[in-house]
Amino acid sequence: MGKDVFVVGAGVIGLSTAIRALEAGLNVTIFAETFPGDKKSIKYTSCWAAANHVSVAATNALLHHLERETLPVFLGLIKEDPLVPVMVRPHRAYSQVFGSDDQKQNDHLSECYSDFRTLKANELPDGVAHGAVFSTVCIDVPRYLPYLMNRFLSGGGRAFRVTLPSLSALLSAKDRPDLVPFPPTSTNTPPSFDPVAIINCTGIGAFSMGDVKDTNVYPTRGEVLIIRAPWISHGLFYFFKDNHMSYIIPRQSGDVILGGTFQVDDWHPVSRPETIRFIKERGIEAYPELLPLSKREMRNIEDLDVVEECVGLRPTRKGGVRAEVTSLHVGAKIFPIVHNYGHGGAGYQSSWGSARLAVELLKSVLE
Ligand SMILES: Cc1cc2nc3c(=O)[nH]c(=O)nc-3n(C[C@H](O)[C@H](O)[C@H](O)COP(=O)(O)OP(=O)(O)OC[C@H]3O[C@@H](n4cnc5c(N)ncnc54)[C@H](O)[C@@H]3O)c2cc1C
C-alpha cells in the first residue's frame, strides 16, 4: 500500500498532478469544491479555458521549461489514443504592426515549435504586416477534463467533494467538513487525517484559502465566446494596431473559442454586453470565415452562431507559478505542503511539466 497523499483541487493542474502522483506509487485522494462535469463555476478556471499550446514564456524560465516539457506529452497522448480530446492543428499569428517586442516573441515561438515558418508577404491577408504559422495542440476542454478524471479514478485514485476553509481542515477530526464521495455513486470511505503530504493545486482559490492566503495571486479575467463553426481547421492570434488580440481556437467538437480579454485584477464573474459586442466585431474583422459561408459578405455580428458567453479567471501570480514546499503545523505534527498553482493563462500548456515538478518536490520531501 502506497503512502497517503492529498491533492487539493481538481482543475487541470490538480488532476494532472494527481495522475503523476498515482503513477509514482502513491495512494492519492483529491479534495475539491468543483469537479469535471459540474455546472460551470467562476471558481473553476479550467472549465472556461480555450485551450491551446502557444508559449507565452519568453521571459519566464520556469514556465518556459514546464511548457516545453508538456507539448511532447500531449503529442504522446494523441499517438497512444486517437480518441483523446486533443488535436494538432496549424496556428497562425498575424500582426498589424510589428515592433521589437513582437520580433522577440516571434524568435521565441520559432524556438518552441519545430515547423515554425514566417509567412511571405504574398501569403498575408490585407492589413497584416507580419505573419507566421506553426503546428500546435488544441485541447477540447469539456472533454479533456473528464478524460483526466476518468484516468485518475481508473488508476485507483479516490476523490471527495468539499469546500475547505483551510488546508489544515483536512488534517484534524475536529475541523474537517463533510466529505461527499466523487462520483456520488462511489463507495469511498474518507481517508485518515495523516497524509505524508498535501499538494496544493487550488488555482485562484489560493488567494482566499486559509493557511495559504497568497496575496500575490490575482485574476486575469478572460471573456470569450464559444461559436459553432466546425469548418474552422486552424487557430489564429490576430494582433491589432491598438494592442487588442482576437483569437480563435478550434475544438474537436466543432466548436471554436473566439476571444477575448486579458483584464488584470478584474473579478467580475459574468459577461459584459459591451465586451461581447467588441469581441464579436473584432473577431469577424480578423477572420470573417468565422461566419457561415452564405453570411460572410454582410459581416454582421448577429450571424455568428454563438453557443455560450464565457468568463474565467486565469490564476495569475506575481513571481509566477508557485512550485515550492512549505510546512503546516497541526497539533504536534508537521505536514509538508507542495504548492502547485499560479499558472495564469498557461495552465494547460504547462500542466504535465508542472505535475512532474510537483511530484519531484514531493519525493524530495519524502526522502
Ligand atoms: C478564457 C481563458 C482561456 C484560456 N486559454 C488557455 C490556453 O489556451 N492555454 C492554457 O494553457 N491555458 C489557458 N487558460 C488558463 C487555464 O485555464 C488555467 O491556467 C488553468 O485552468 C488553471 O488550472 P488550476 O487547476 O490551477 O485551477 P482551477 O481550474 O481553477 O482549479 C482549482 C481547483 O481547486 C479547487 N479549490 C480551490 N479552492 C478550494 C477550496 N477552498 N476548497 C476546495 N476546493 C478548492 C477548485 O474547486 C478547483 O477544483 C485560459 C483561461 C481562460 C479563463
The ligand as an SDF file (V2000), in Angstrom:
LIG
                    3D

 53 58  0  0  0  0  0  0  0  0999 V2000
  -10.6180   32.3710  -21.3170 C   0  0  0  0  0  0  0  0  0  0  0  0
   -9.4400   31.5390  -20.9070 C   0  0  0  0  0  0  0  0  0  0  0  0
   -8.6310   30.9950  -21.8880 C   0  0  0  0  0  0  0  0  0  0  0  0
   -7.5410   30.2040  -21.5260 C   0  0  0  0  0  0  0  0  0  0  0  0
   -6.7760   29.6470  -22.5200 N   0  0  0  0  0  0  0  0  0  0  0  0
   -5.7220   28.8790  -22.1780 C   0  0  0  0  0  0  0  0  0  0  0  0
   -4.9270   28.2830  -23.2100 C   0  0  0  0  0  0  0  0  0  0  0  0
   -5.1890   28.4410  -24.4020 O   0  0  0  0  0  0  0  0  0  0  0  0
   -3.8540   27.5190  -22.8100 N   0  0  0  0  0  0  0  0  0  0  0  0
   -3.5450   27.3150  -21.4950 C   0  0  0  0  0  0  0  0  0  0  0  0
   -2.5770   26.6190  -21.2150 O   0  0  0  0  0  0  0  0  0  0  0  0
   -4.2920   27.8870  -20.5180 N   0  0  0  0  0  0  0  0  0  0  0  0
   -5.3510   28.6630  -20.8280 C   0  0  0  0  0  0  0  0  0  0  0  0
   -6.0840   29.2580  -19.8400 N   0  0  0  0  0  0  0  0  0  0  0  0
   -5.5950   29.1890  -18.4450 C   0  0  0  0  0  0  0  0  0  0  0  0
   -6.0170   27.8970  -17.7510 C   0  0  0  0  0  0  0  0  0  0  0  0
   -7.3970   27.7410  -17.8500 O   0  0  0  0  0  0  0  0  0  0  0  0
   -5.5900   27.9750  -16.2780 C   0  0  0  0  0  0  0  0  0  0  0  0
   -4.2110   28.2420  -16.1620 O   0  0  0  0  0  0  0  0  0  0  0  0
   -5.8740   26.6360  -15.5810 C   0  0  0  0  0  0  0  0  0  0  0  0
   -7.1950   26.2310  -15.8270 O   0  0  0  0  0  0  0  0  0  0  0  0
   -5.6160   26.7160  -14.0780 C   0  0  0  0  0  0  0  0  0  0  0  0
   -5.9250   25.4500  -13.5550 O   0  0  0  0  0  0  0  0  0  0  0  0
   -5.9020   25.1510  -11.9940 P   0  0  0  0  0  0  0  0  0  0  0  0
   -6.1060   23.6980  -11.8700 O   0  0  0  0  0  0  0  0  0  0  0  0
   -4.7120   25.7930  -11.3800 O   0  0  0  0  0  0  0  0  0  0  0  0
   -7.1730   25.9640  -11.4140 O   0  0  0  0  0  0  0  0  0  0  0  0
   -8.7340   25.6200  -11.4380 P   0  0  0  0  0  0  0  0  0  0  0  0
   -9.1410   25.0070  -12.7080 O   0  0  0  0  0  0  0  0  0  0  0  0
   -9.4550   26.8640  -11.0240 O   0  0  0  0  0  0  0  0  0  0  0  0
   -8.9140   24.5230  -10.3120 O   0  0  0  0  0  0  0  0  0  0  0  0
   -8.8260   24.8570   -8.9490 C   0  0  0  0  0  0  0  0  0  0  0  0
   -9.3900   23.6970   -8.1470 C   0  0  0  0  0  0  0  0  0  0  0  0
   -9.1890   23.9750   -6.7560 O   0  0  0  0  0  0  0  0  0  0  0  0
  -10.4110   23.8210   -6.0770 C   0  0  0  0  0  0  0  0  0  0  0  0
  -10.4270   24.7030   -4.9000 N   0  0  0  0  0  0  0  0  0  0  0  0
   -9.9950   25.9690   -4.8000 C   0  0  0  0  0  0  0  0  0  0  0  0
  -10.2120   26.4490   -3.5610 N   0  0  0  0  0  0  0  0  0  0  0  0
  -10.8130   25.4490   -2.8680 C   0  0  0  0  0  0  0  0  0  0  0  0
  -11.3110   25.3160   -1.5490 C   0  0  0  0  0  0  0  0  0  0  0  0
  -11.2280   26.3180   -0.6550 N   0  0  0  0  0  0  0  0  0  0  0  0
  -11.8670   24.1320   -1.1580 N   0  0  0  0  0  0  0  0  0  0  0  0
  -11.9630   23.1010   -2.0300 C   0  0  0  0  0  0  0  0  0  0  0  0
  -11.5060   23.1790   -3.3030 N   0  0  0  0  0  0  0  0  0  0  0  0
  -10.9560   24.3360   -3.7130 C   0  0  0  0  0  0  0  0  0  0  0  0
  -11.4740   24.2070   -7.0940 C   0  0  0  0  0  0  0  0  0  0  0  0
  -12.7370   23.6980   -6.7080 O   0  0  0  0  0  0  0  0  0  0  0  0
  -10.9020   23.5220   -8.3380 C   0  0  0  0  0  0  0  0  0  0  0  0
  -11.2460   22.1500   -8.3340 O   0  0  0  0  0  0  0  0  0  0  0  0
   -7.2160   30.0050  -20.1590 C   0  0  0  0  0  0  0  0  0  0  0  0
   -8.0480   30.5510  -19.1920 C   0  0  0  0  0  0  0  0  0  0  0  0
   -9.1500   31.3000  -19.5480 C   0  0  0  0  0  0  0  0  0  0  0  0
  -10.0300   31.8630  -18.4730 C   0  0  0  0  0  0  0  0  0  0  0  0
  1  2  1  0
  2  3  1  0
  2 52  2  0
  3  4  2  0
  4  5  1  0
  4 50  1  0
  5  6  2  0
  6  7  1  0
  6 13  1  0
  7  8  2  0
  7  9  1  0
  9 10  1  0
 10 11  2  0
 10 12  1  0
 12 13  2  0
 13 14  1  0
 14 15  1  0
 14 50  1  0
 15 16  1  0
 16 17  1  0
 16 18  1  0
 18 19  1  0
 18 20  1  0
 20 21  1  0
 20 22  1  0
 22 23  1  0
 23 24  1  0
 24 25  2  0
 24 26  1  0
 24 27  1  0
 27 28  1  0
 28 29  2  0
 28 30  1  0
 28 31  1  0
 31 32  1  0
 32 33  1  0
 33 34  1  0
 33 48  1  0
 34 35  1  0
 35 36  1  0
 35 46  1  0
 36 37  1  0
 36 45  1  0
 37 38  2  0
 38 39  1  0
 39 40  1  0
 39 45  2  0
 40 41  1  0
 40 42  2  0
 42 43  1  0
 43 44  2  0
 44 45  1  0
 46 47  1  0
 46 48  1  0
 48 49  1  0
 50 51  2  0
 51 52  1  0
 52 53  1  0
M  END
$$$$
